[in-house]
Amino acid sequence: MTSRMDDLPEKYDDLPDKRQYWPAAAGSPEEGLGMLRILTPGIVADAARTQIQTGLRVCLNWDLEQLDTPGFRRKPFEHRIKWVSLGIAFDDEYHFNPQQSSQWDGLRHHSAPAPTPEDQTRRIFYGGTTAEEIQDPNSSRIGIGYWAKKGIAGRGVLIDYLSWAEKKGITVNGLSQHAVPLDDVLSIARECNIEFQRGDIFFLRVGLTKTWYAMSEAQKQVYSQQTVPKHAGLEQSERVLRFMWDNHFAAVASDAVSFEVFPPLNPEFDLHHHMLAGWGLPIGEMFDLEELAETCRQLGRWTFFISSSPLNCAKGVSSPPNCMAIF
């Protein structure tokens, strides 16, 4: 099958296999980019031309030390300052798991079920990549280094669900199984006169950071010790998958821990299985969207230019976004 992006099926219902869209050759840079291939020079240039008007800049990277009591038994953030030459110059050393704070989930992060008659528990990553390939020190297949070489740039679109919900009297706890309905996303888009375009980078504000800062240290410790923590996020449904595909987003991101509600309320349509492992669609999580939402509100516009530079690590699984919105 050709890997030209103009051959992308226009509609979700046109997909021969709705769980897997793997048009590029195994091990190729095109495979490594996944849906970021949509971001052609023309789309990026048009986004820059139409979106950069005031020069206002907002960075979307949450503090690296958040979540400072990470879940899923992840190692806490460490930062050390050391003399490299006594009395003359300092260096610093970082140890962090990108999944602890703002991050892009790379294509190596999450697999999807792919059972066979012989192995009902079989799982594979995007493109049919196996866990053995990812653990092979000589293989960089679908590593985040492919994203680093091109970067992620284009038109960003914010759906500020938290503000909309608060106006409706809806309480949103970012660390609960609060599902954001697609119908509400569509209502917000209509109210804000948002028309999605091919190659958009979709942002959803759910309010994790607001929830987190309101918690006591004891509550944060309780969260970190849960075997199965709860996270607010977008609903799982075939309607959401159809919405994502038909709009041809190049990437999606949220301030939520999991982007989608977790644990899944509708596991059949787990978005990580379909979008990340199935289509190669980057998923961003725990972005800091507070200042972005306020800037959008003040300017009365919900679109902007996005520039993101993932870490240049060929075999990387995930990366801090190093992301900026420019208005």
N, C-alpha and C positions, 0 to 999 in steps of 0.2 A: 504494500500500500504506500502511496506517495506521502511525503511529509510536508507538502506545501500547505500553508495555513489557509490559503483561499479555497482549499478543498474541505475545510471544516464543515461537517454537516450543519445546516442552518438551524434545524430544530431538534430538540431532545428526542422527539418521536421518530426522527430519521436515523438515529443511532442503531446500527445493527446489533450491538451489544451495549446496553445502557450502563453496564457495570465496568466496562473496559473500553477506553479509546486510546490505543497505542499505535499511532500512525508512523512513528519514526523507527529507524533501524536500531537494533539493540546495541548499546554502547556508544551511540553517536551523540554529538553535541546537541542535536535537535531533540533527541530523547531526553537528555539531561535537562533541557530547558522546560520541558512539559508545556503547559499552556502559556508560559511566558513568551513563546514564539509568536503569540498574537501581537506583541508589542513591536511592531515593525517601525523603522525610522519615520515613516509617514504618520503613523498614529502618535508617536512620541512628539514629533515636531508640531503636529496640530494641537496636542494637549498643551505644549509650552506656549504656543502662539495665542491660544484662547484663554488659558487659565492664569498666566502670570501677568497681573495687571497692576498690583500695588507694591509688590516686593516684600510684603509681610511674610515672615517665616515662622513656622511652628514645628518643633521637633516632637516626634511621637514615641520617643524611647523612654520607658519607665525606668526608674532608678534600678541599677543592676542588682542592688541588694534586696529588691522585692522579687518574689515573696520571700521575706527574710526567714520564714519557717516553711520551706517548700514541702509540698506534698509528694506522694509516691516515693518516699524514702530517698529523695534526691539530696545530694550534698549541698550544704549551705554555701553561700558566696564567701570568698575569702579575698582580702586585699592586703598586701603587705608593702610597706615602703622600706627600702634598704639602701644603705650607702653602696654605690658602685665604686666610688673613690672617696675614701674617708675625708670628710670636711670639704669636699669639692662638689660632688654631684650625687643625686639620688636616682635610683631606678624604682619601679614598682613591679610587683608580681601579682597576677590575677589568677584565681581558680574559680571558675563559675560554670554552671550548667545553663546553657541558653534557655532551657525550658523553665527556668526559675523566674524569669522576667520577660520583657518583650522579646518575641522571637518569631521567626518564620519557621514553620514546620517544613523541612526539606522532604524530598521524595523518598529518602531513606528512613524517614521517621516512622511511618505507619504502614502496616501491611493490611491486606484484605483477605477474607476467606476465599479459598479456591479449591474446594474439595474435589477429589477424584474417587472413583469406585474403590481404588486401592488404599487411598489415604483421605479419610473424611476430615482430618484435622489440618490439611495442607493450607498454607497461607503464602501469598507472594506479594511483592512490592510492585510499584509502577513498572510497566513494561515487561512484567514477568520476572523481574529481578528476584533472586533468592537471597535468603539470609546468609547463606554461605558466601555469595558474591560480595555482600556488604562487609562481611567480616574478613574477607581476603585482603591482606595488606597491599597486594599488587593491583587491586581493582578500584577504580574510582567511578564505576558505573552509577549513574543518577546521583552523584555527589553534588553537594551544594556549590562546589567550585564552578560548575557550569553557570549558575546564577550570578556568581561573583564576576565572571568575565564580561557579562552584559549589563549587570545591574537591573533594577526594577524601576522603571520610570514611565509615567503616563498620567492620565486624568484620574484623580481620586474622587470618590463620591461618598459623603457621610449620611448615613441614616441614624439620626439621634433618637433612638428608641427611649432612652432613659428620660430625657426631657419631655417627650411626648407622653410617656406613661405617667409621669408625675403630674402633668396637667390634667390627666384623666382620673387622678386619684388612685392610680395603680402603684402599689408598693413593689419595688424591685430589689431583691437581695441577690447580689452577684454570686453568693456562695449558697445558692439553693437550686432546686430543680425547676426554676422558673423558665418556661419555654417562651421565646419570642415568636408570636404567630406571624406567618408570612403575610397574612391579611393586614396586620398592623404595619409591617414594612412597606407594603404597597400603599397604604393610606398615607403614611408619612411622605413617601415619594410624591404622591399627588399633591399633598398640601404644600410641599416645598418646591413644586414645579420641576422636579427632577426627571429628566429623560435619560435613561441609561444608554450608553453607547458601547459599541464593540471595543474591547480592550480596556474598559474601565477597571479600576481597582476599588473594590467594594468594601466600605468600612461600616461597621455596626457598633454603636455605643450602647452597652448594656449596663455599665456602672460598677464594674468590679473594683476599680480603684477607690471609688466613693465608699463602697461597702468596707473595703479593707482598712481604710484610714479611720473608720468609725469603730473598729474592733479593738478590744483590749489585748494586751500581750497574752493573757491566759486564753482568750478566745482564739487567737492565732495559733497557739500551741495545740489546742484541741483540733483545729482544722488540719494541721500538719500531721497529726497522728491518726487520722481516719484511714482505714484501709481502702474505702471507696468514698472519696469526697464528692460533694455535690457542687455543680457549677451551672449557673444560668447561661443561656445561649439560644441560638436559633433553633426552631423546631426541626425535627427530622420528618421528612415526608417526600413523596414523589413530586409533589407540587414545588417544593423547594428545589429539588434537583432540576426540574424542568425550568424553573425561573433562572437558576444559575447557568444552565447550558444555553438557553435561548437568548440570554443577554451577552453571552461570550465574554464573561469577565476574565481578565488575565490573572487576577489574584483576589483573595478575600482576606479581611482581617477584622479583628474586634478587640475590645478591651477585656473580653471574657477569657477565662482560663482555657476553655476548650472550643471556642467559637460556637459550637453547637451545645445544646443542653446535655448535661452528663450527670449520672449515667443515662444512656440513651432511653428515651421514652418510646421510641419506635426503631428498634435495632435493625430491622430490615432495610431502613434507609439511612443508616449511619453515614453521616456526611464525609467523615475521614475515609471510610472505605470507598465510597463512590468518587469523591472529588479529588482527594490526594492520591490514593493508590490506584484509582480507576482512571482518572482523567489527567493527572499531573497538574492539578490546580493548587498553587501555593496557598497555605492557610496560615495567617498571622494571628497570634494570640497575645493577650496582655499588653497591647499597645496602650500608651497613655493618650487618651482622646479628650481629656478635660479642656485643655487650652484650645484644641482644635474646634471642639463644639462651641466654645464661647466666641472664638473668632468668626466662625460661620454665622452664628447668631447676630453678632454685631454688624457684619458685612451684608447679611441677608442673602448669602449664597452658600451653597452646600457642595460645590465642586472646587477643585484646586489641583495644582500640579504636585505630583509625588516623585521623590527621588529616594531610592533605597539602595544601599551597597552592602550586601551580605558578605560575611567573612570569606576571604579567598583561601579556603581549605578544600582541596580537591575531593577528599573523601568525607566531608562534613555531612552530618545528619540534620543539623539545624543551625540557626545563626541569629544573633541579635540583628534587628532590622537596620540600624543606622539610618533611620528614616526621617525625612523632612517633608512637610507640606509647604508649598509656596503659593501665595495668593496674588 
